[in-house]
Amino acid sequence: MRRLTSVVLALAAALLGSAAGAQSDYPSRPVRLITPFNPGGAIDLLSRVIAERLGQRLGQNVVVEAIPGANTIIGAQALVRAAPDGYTFMITTMSTTVNNRALYSKLPYDAEKDLAPITQLSYGTVLLVGPANAPYRDLKGFIEWARAQKRPVSYGSWGIASWGHLAGQIMKRDLGLDLSHVPYKGDVPAIIDVRNGALDITFASPTSAKPQIVAGAIKPIAMTGPQRAESMPELATFGEQGVPNVDLAIWVGAYAPAGTPRPVIDRLRNELKAVASLPEVREKMIAQGQTPIVNTPEEFMANYRTDYPKWEALIKASGAKVE
């Protein structure tokens, strides 16, 4: 019996040592970074900038894989199904864990049990834009124009239950506007339709919208968030223009599959913090209308648990639903 016990203990020690060694050698092969949005969108572009710098720090390639669809649900499923070994992680917006949880009666993942928070990366803003030749110049002018129409005013977003969809529902409720939601698979196609006159307005990221704004193809109406973005200080927020409920900040964060070893989580978090502090990455975030912030997994989870009840109440009050 003593001999058997000794063998078992030796095997256990060997396994623990092997696991510890594997973690200390991390990463020993390329790392996959999932972005649950279409290629070319704000989060996809940011993920690729981060991946290049992160790969340099890790000494391994960080390969970005865009897995869009179903308001980030498909990408989140891919993350949950991945091995919890640190070789797959995801950068996404709060839609994945906050909006989806409040809007869907059933999700193929549990936001708290299936996803391991690594860090929040930034708080961001979203723009409301219209055609360049629209007869209004600001949010007040748009509201007056929309009320004068004898038809529903179409507005786009990057998907059902996305923040753009939700913001439109809040405007519809608070302002009494007749708005009709048109979901897209990304904000770029919606911007193109606004530019071409096939869509009245759309919500979009500053990254996607600003080139078209600078080119004079579309015009900005308002931005979400509690304060103006550094990248577009001339554009007033919804709150400044009299619509306060659209001013909650939207955060971007990094997640790993639940069960990923804490030393690996810490390594990723520390390297992401270093990457986010690089001038070129910080400038990229600011250009997207984001405020960089990197915190610990515990701080990330605490912020999530504080934010979720506020957003849940807001989502339910807005009447936004997913059929």
C-alpha positions in Angstrom: 0.0 0.0 0.0 2.8 2.4 0.9 4.5 1.6 -2.4 1.2 2.2 -4.3 0.8 5.5 -2.5 4.3 6.5 -3.3 3.7 5.8 -7.0 0.4 7.8 -7.0 2.1 10.8 -5.3 5.0 10.6 -7.7 2.7 10.6 -10.7 0.7 13.5 -9.3 3.9 15.5 -8.7 5.0 14.7 -12.2 1.7 15.9 -13.7 1.8 19.1 -11.6 5.3 19.7 -12.6 4.5 19.2 -16.2 1.6 21.6 -16.0 3.7 24.2 -14.2 6.4 23.8 -16.8 3.9 24.2 -19.7 2.7 27.4 -18.1 6.2 28.7 -17.6 7.0 28.0 -21.2 3.9 29.8 -22.4 3.5 30.5 -25.2 5.4 27.9 -27.2 3.3 28.2 -30.4 1.1 30.8 -32.1 -1.8 32.3 -30.2 -5.3 32.8 -31.8 -7.1 36.1 -31.2 -10.8 35.9 -32.0 -12.6 39.1 -33.0 -16.4 38.4 -33.2 -16.9 41.2 -35.8 -16.6 41.6 -39.5 -13.1 42.3 -40.9 -12.5 46.0 -41.4 -14.6 47.1 -38.5 -13.3 49.0 -35.5 -12.7 46.1 -33.1 -11.2 44.0 -35.9 -8.8 46.8 -36.8 -7.9 47.4 -33.2 -7.4 43.6 -32.6 -4.9 43.5 -35.5 -2.9 46.4 -34.2 -2.8 44.8 -30.7 -2.0 41.3 -32.2 1.1 42.5 -34.0 2.6 44.2 -30.9 1.5 41.4 -28.6 3.1 38.9 -30.8 6.4 40.8 -30.6 6.2 40.7 -26.8 5.2 37.0 -26.5 7.7 35.9 -29.1 5.0 34.1 -31.0 2.6 35.1 -33.8 -0.8 36.2 -32.6 -3.2 35.3 -35.4 -6.4 37.3 -35.7 -9.5 35.3 -36.7 -12.7 37.2 -37.5 -15.7 35.1 -36.5 -18.7 37.5 -37.0 -22.4 36.8 -36.7 -25.4 36.9 -34.3 -24.2 39.9 -32.4 -20.9 38.3 -31.4 -22.5 35.1 -30.3 -20.9 32.9 -32.9 -17.4 34.3 -32.0 -18.1 33.8 -28.3 -19.1 30.2 -28.9 -15.8 29.6 -30.7 -14.0 30.9 -27.7 -16.0 28.8 -25.2 -15.2 25.7 -27.2 -11.5 26.4 -27.3 -9.1 24.7 -25.0 -8.5 26.7 -21.8 -4.7 26.8 -22.3 -4.1 30.5 -23.2 -3.7 29.8 -26.9 -7.1 31.3 -27.8 -8.6 34.5 -26.4 -11.0 37.2 -27.7 -11.3 40.9 -27.8 -14.9 42.1 -27.9 -17.3 44.8 -26.8 -19.7 44.6 -23.9 -22.4 43.4 -26.3 -21.1 39.8 -25.8 -21.6 39.7 -22.0 -24.0 42.6 -21.2 -26.3 43.3 -24.1 -26.7 39.7 -25.1 -27.4 38.5 -21.6 -30.2 41.0 -21.2 -31.7 40.6 -24.6 -31.6 36.9 -25.3 -33.7 34.4 -23.3 -31.2 31.7 -24.1 -27.5 32.0 -24.9 -25.1 29.2 -25.8 -22.7 30.5 -23.1 -22.8 31.9 -19.6 -21.2 35.3 -19.4 -19.8 34.7 -15.9 -19.2 30.9 -16.0 -17.8 30.3 -19.5 -15.7 33.3 -20.0 -12.6 34.3 -18.0 -12.0 38.0 -17.9 -8.4 39.1 -18.7 -8.8 42.9 -18.8 -10.9 45.8 -19.9 -9.0 47.7 -22.6 -11.0 50.8 -23.2 -14.2 52.7 -23.0 -15.6 53.9 -26.3 -18.1 55.9 -28.1 -20.4 55.4 -31.1 -21.5 58.0 -33.7 -24.9 58.7 -35.2 -24.4 59.8 -38.8 -26.7 60.8 -41.7 -26.3 61.6 -45.4 -24.1 64.6 -46.3 -27.0 66.3 -48.0 -29.4 65.9 -45.2 -31.3 69.1 -44.3 -30.3 69.0 -40.6 -27.0 69.9 -38.9 -27.3 68.5 -35.4 -29.5 66.2 -33.2 -32.2 68.8 -32.7 -32.4 69.3 -36.4 -32.6 65.6 -37.1 -35.4 65.2 -34.5 -37.4 67.9 -36.1 -36.8 66.4 -39.6 -37.7 62.9 -38.4 -41.0 64.1 -36.8 -42.0 65.8 -40.1 -41.6 62.6 -42.1 -44.8 60.7 -43.1 -43.0 57.3 -42.9 -40.8 55.4 -40.6 -37.2 56.7 -40.5 -34.7 53.8 -41.1 -31.7 53.5 -39.0 -28.9 51.0 -39.2 -26.7 49.2 -36.7 -24.2 46.3 -36.7 -26.8 43.8 -35.7 -29.9 43.0 -33.6 -29.3 43.7 -29.9 -26.2 45.7 -30.7 -25.6 49.0 -28.9 -26.6 50.8 -32.1 -29.9 48.9 -32.2 -30.5 49.7 -28.5 -29.6 53.4 -28.8 -32.2 53.7 -31.6 -34.8 52.1 -29.5 -34.1 54.5 -26.7 -34.5 57.4 -29.1 -37.7 55.9 -30.3 -39.0 55.7 -26.7 -37.7 58.9 -25.3 -38.3 61.2 -28.3 -41.4 59.5 -29.7 -39.8 59.1 -33.1 -41.0 56.6 -35.7 -37.8 54.7 -36.3 -37.4 51.4 -38.1 -34.3 49.3 -37.4 -32.2 47.7 -40.2 -29.6 45.3 -38.9 -26.3 44.8 -40.8 -23.4 42.5 -40.3 -21.1 45.4 -39.7 -21.2 49.2 -39.6 -19.3 49.7 -42.9 -22.2 48.4 -45.1 -24.7 50.6 -43.2 -22.5 53.6 -43.7 -22.4 52.9 -47.5 -26.2 52.7 -47.6 -26.4 56.0 -45.7 -24.0 57.6 -48.2 -25.9 56.2 -51.1 -29.3 57.2 -49.8 -30.7 53.7 -49.2 -30.7 54.2 -45.4 -31.7 57.4 -43.5 -29.2 57.2 -40.6 -26.9 54.7 -38.8 -24.9 54.2 -35.7 -21.2 53.5 -36.4 -17.8 53.5 -34.9 -15.6 56.6 -35.3 -13.0 54.4 -37.1 -15.5 53.4 -39.8 -17.4 56.7 -40.0 -14.6 59.4 -39.8 -13.0 58.8 -43.2 -16.4 59.2 -44.8 -17.1 62.3 -42.7 -13.8 63.9 -43.7 -14.5 63.1 -47.3 -17.9 64.8 -47.0 -19.9 61.7 -47.9 -21.8 61.6 -44.6 -22.3 64.0 -41.6 -22.1 63.4 -37.9 -25.1 64.1 -35.7 -24.1 63.1 -32.2 -21.9 60.7 -30.2 -22.6 58.4 -27.3 -20.6 58.4 -24.0 -20.4 60.7 -21.0 -17.9 63.1 -22.7 -16.7 64.0 -26.1 -14.1 61.8 -27.7 -10.5 63.1 -28.1 -10.6 62.2 -31.8 -13.7 64.3 -32.5 -13.9 67.1 -29.8 -16.1 69.2 -32.1 -19.0 66.7 -32.0 -21.4 67.1 -29.1 -22.7 64.1 -27.1 -26.3 63.0 -27.0 -26.4 64.3 -23.4 -25.2 67.7 -24.4 -27.9 67.8 -27.1 -30.7 66.8 -24.7 -30.9 63.0 -24.9 -29.2 61.8 -21.7 -30.1 58.1 -21.8 -27.7 57.4 -24.7 -24.6 58.4 -22.8 -23.5 55.3 -21.1 -19.9 54.3 -22.0 -19.3 51.2 -24.1 -16.3 49.1 -23.0 -14.0 46.8 -24.9 -12.4 43.8 -23.1 -10.4 40.7 -23.5 -11.6 37.2 -22.5 -10.2 33.7 -22.4 -12.1 30.4 -22.0 -13.1 29.6 -18.4 -10.5 27.4 -16.7 -7.5 29.1 -18.3 -4.7 28.9 -15.7 -4.3 32.1 -13.7 -0.5 32.5 -14.5 -1.5 32.5 -18.2 -4.3 35.0 -17.6 -1.8 37.2 -15.8 0.8 37.0 -18.5 -1.7 38.0 -21.2 -3.1 40.8 -19.0 0.4 42.2 -18.3 1.4 42.0 -21.9 -1.8 43.7 -23.1 -1.2 46.5 -20.5 2.2 47.0 -22.0 0.9 47.0 -25.6 -2.0 49.4 -24.7 0.6 51.9 -23.3 2.5 52.0 -26.6 2.0 55.5 -28.3 0.9 54.0 -31.6 -1.7 51.7 -30.0 -3.0 54.5 -27.7 -3.3 56.8 -30.7 -5.3 54.1 -32.5 -7.7 53.7 -29.6 -8.2 57.5 -29.3 -8.8 57.7 -33.1 -11.6 55.2 -32.6 -13.2 57.3 -30.0 -11.9 55.2 -27.1 -10.3 56.0 -23.8 -7.6 53.4 -23.0 -7.9 51.6 -19.6 -6.3 48.3 -18.5 -7.3 46.7 -15.2 -7.1 43.4 -13.4 -9.4 40.5 -14.0 -11.0 41.2 -10.6 -11.6 44.8 -11.4 -13.0 43.8 -14.8 -15.5 41.4 -13.2 -16.4 44.0 -10.5 -17.1 46.6 -13.2 -19.1 44.1 -15.2 -21.3 43.2 -12.2 -21.8 46.9 -11.4 -22.6 47.8 -15.0 -24.9 44.9 -15.9 -27.9 45.8 -13.7 -27.8 49.4 -15.1 -27.7 48.2 -18.7 -30.3 45.5 -18.1 -32.8 48.0 -16.7 -32.1 50.4 -19.6 -32.4 47.6 -22.2 -35.8 46.4 -20.7 -37.0 50.0 -20.5 -36.1 50.6 -24.1 -38.3 47.7 -25.3 -35.5 46.3 -27.4 -36.1 42.5 -28.0 -34.6 39.7 -29.9 -37.2 37.5 -31.5 
